[in-house]
């Protein structure tokens, strides 16, 4: 699937309302709760590197991994303009490889939902377990099934900016638990000229119960889940859920 290719160039424009600093503070606090205050941290699905850079500024030695070369090129360009030393890897999280282990792995912005089969997600979790230090932690978020069923559903969303705009045509297939959204992106290339790009994205609707099952199946140990950006237990109508798991021995 060619996701985040043409959208990569306008991704940060449309995500400028995301409080990345607050997200970073939240994740850093969770990392500290599990004694990860420095050292190597891997971000899966790092995109244009916004969170990666902010965690680097907090003292972590960051590795950013993403399947979109277009997104990584933007992330690397940002890195050139900062003092952060970040290693970016263009890899698929379903089969990623590292040179060694890391203290923690993080993944945000529903990157996990882009893994659209339970078998593939189990493989991702197995790889995370394999590349974590002993008792290392995995912190990730995912969009709860409730969000796809109720909020996104079969709706159309649009946003218009002076230099670009998009139309998001969303469809949720309840039987398959798959969410499809078709993006039409318009980017200004002249005074009265816009270029149109089209992309189709697919995400899987997971419940916390399924996520727990796959974590345990992979060899990781499930620790706790929170309603996003709180320390409260997830609710049926939680839109985004944070999960913390821990390395629990390597697969042989």
N, C-alpha and C positions, 0 to 999 in steps of 0.2 A: 504494500500500500504506500503510495506516494503522499504522505501527509506532511504538512508544514514545509512545503517547497515554496510556492508563490506567497503563501501566507506569512512565511518567515520574515519577509521584508517589512511587513506592517504589524507583526505580532506585538512588538513593544508599544506601538502606538495605541492599539486597542486594549492593551493590558496596563495602561498607565494609571488605572484606578485601583490596581492591586497593591495592597500595603505590604510590599515585600519586606520592609524593615521590621514590621510587626510579626510577619511570618517567621523571619529569621530569628527574632528574639524568642519566639515560642519554641522553635525547634532547638535553638541553642540551650534553652532551659531544660528541655527534655533530654538532650544529650548530657548536660551536666548532672541531671538526676541519676543518670546511669554511669557517672564518673568518666565521661568522655569530654574532656576539657581542651584537648589539643590532639595532634597526631593526624594520621591519614583518614580522610572521610571521602567516600564515593557518593556522588549524586547520580542516580539513574533517571534518565529523561530530563537532562539539565536545560534543554532548550537554548535560549539565548544567554544563559549564564547569569541571570539576575540574582538568584538565590546563591548560586555557586560563589559569586564574587563577594557577597555580603558575609557568607560563612567564612570565606578566606580572610576577610578583614577582621573577623573575630578570633583569628589565630589558628584556624584549622588548615591543614595541608590538603587542598581540595583536588579531587579528580572529577571531572564532569564527563558523563557519557550520554550520547544521544544518537539516535538512528538517522537524524536529519542533518546532512552535511550543510545545508543552507543555514540552519539554526546555529550550528557550531561555528560557521564562518563569522557570523555576527558576534557570537560569544568571544571568539579569539580576537576579534577587532577591539572589543571592549577591554580585553585583558592587556592589549598593547598600550592602552591609554591609562593603565593603572600600575601600581606597584605589586599587584597580586601575581604570584607565580602559580598558575593553574594548568594542570595537564588535561587536555580535552581529547576524548576518544570517540571516534565515529564507529560505533558498534551497536548491534541489536541486543537489547537487554536479555533476550531469550537464549543467547549464546555468547555472552561477553566473557572476555579473558583479561586477567590482570597479571602483573608480574609477581605479586605477593598479596598478603592479606591486609585488611584495613580495620581500623578501630570501629568504624560505624558506616552504615549505608543509609542514605536518605533518598526519598522520592516523593515529590509533591506535584501539585497541579494535575491530579488524577492520571498521571502517567500509567499507573497500574491498570486503569480501565481500558487502556489501549491494547492490553493483552486479552484477546477475545475468546480464549478457550481455557478451561480449567487445567488442562494438561500443560499448556504452555506456561501458565502462571505458576504451576507447581515447579516447572523447570527453572523459572526465574528465582523462585524462593530457594531452590536447591543450590543454585549458583551463589546466591547471597550468603547462604550458610557456609558454603565452601570457601568463600573469600573473606569471611569475617575472622578477626582474631578470636581466640577462645573467649567466650562470654561477650563478644562484641554485639552491638545492638543494631537493629534495623528499624528505622522510623519511616513510615510512609502514610500517605493519605489515599483515599479513594472516594469517588462519588457513590453514595448509597443508592440502592435500587429505587428508593422513594423519589429521588430527584428526577430520575428518568421517567418514571411512571406518572408523576404528578406535575412537576414543574416544567420539564422540557417537553415531554409528551410529543404530540403532533402539532407543534407550534412553529411560527416563523418569527425570527428576531432580526432586527436590522439596526445598524448604527451608521451615521453619516458624519464624517469629518471633512474639513476643508480640503485636505490632500488625499483622502482615501475614504472608502466606505465598504460595508459588506452587508450581504443578506444571508442569513443562516436559516435554512429550511430543515427542520428537525423531524425525524420519524422514529418512533420507538416501537419495536416489534416484540410484543409481550411474550409470545410463545418461545422465541429464540433468546429472549433477554438481551437483545442487541439494539443499541442506539446508533442510528445513522444520521449524520448531518452533512448537508451539501452546502458548501460555502461558495458564494459568488463574491469575488473581491474586485473592487474598482480602484485603481491606483492612478493618480494624476501624473501625466508625463508631459503635459504642456498646458498652456493657458486655458484652453477649453477642450482638452483631449485627455481621456482616461483609457487605461488599458484594463481589460477584464481578464481575471483568472478564475478558474474553477477547481475546487478540490472536494473530495468526499472523504469523510472520516467515520470510523466505526469504533464504538466503545462497548464494552460488556458491562451489564448491570450486575454487580455483586452485592450480596448481603454479608453482614459481619459473620454470620454463621458459616457461610461458604468459605470466606477468607480464613477463619480459624481452622477449618478442616484442612485447607490446602497448606497452611503454615505447618500444622502438625505432620501432615503427610510428607512434607519436604525435609523434615529433620530439624527445622527451627522450633523454638519454644515460644508459644504465644504468651505474652506478659499482660498486656492491658490495652484497652481501646478507649478513646475519648471522643466526645462530640468536639468537632474541630475548634481549635484555639481556646479550649477550656480544659479543665480537669474533671469535667462531668462525664458520666456514663452516656454512651450514645442512646438516642431515643428512636422510636419508629420513624419520626419525621426529620431525623438528622439528614442534612443535605450532604455533608462531607464528614468523614470519620477518619481519625488518626489511629494508627495501630503501632504498637511497639512489640517487637519480637526479639529473641536473643539466640545467638549461636549455641548449638547444643550437640557438639561433636560432628565430625566430618563423615560424609557418605563414603563408603568403601566400594 
